[in-house]
Amino acid sequence: MSTCHACGVPLDSDAIAFNLRLRGRAVGHLDCIPCLADRLDSPERLLYEWIDYFKRTRCILFQSHEKTDAGRVDAGGADEAE
């Protein structure tokens, strides 16, 4: 699991996708939304609004993370049922 470069908290798929969208896929490190907002000197609320916008416009980075997360949950549930 990826963690925030600045504070070490685990990153959710939205934070990972937003880092990639904002900073490029070759980014060297990832930050959580609060640390990224601090780094950008921007309110967290604005970053969450951008995340919602990218989801609504079907940004591929957010879609692929959602599918990956859903796939892991489904696969895990199927294995436990067997």
Buried (B, 14 or more C-beta within 10 A) or exposed (E): EBBBBBEEBEBBBBBBBBBBBBBEEEEEEBBBBBBBBBEEEEEBEEBBEBBEEBBEEEBEBBEEBBEEEEEEEEEEEEEEEE
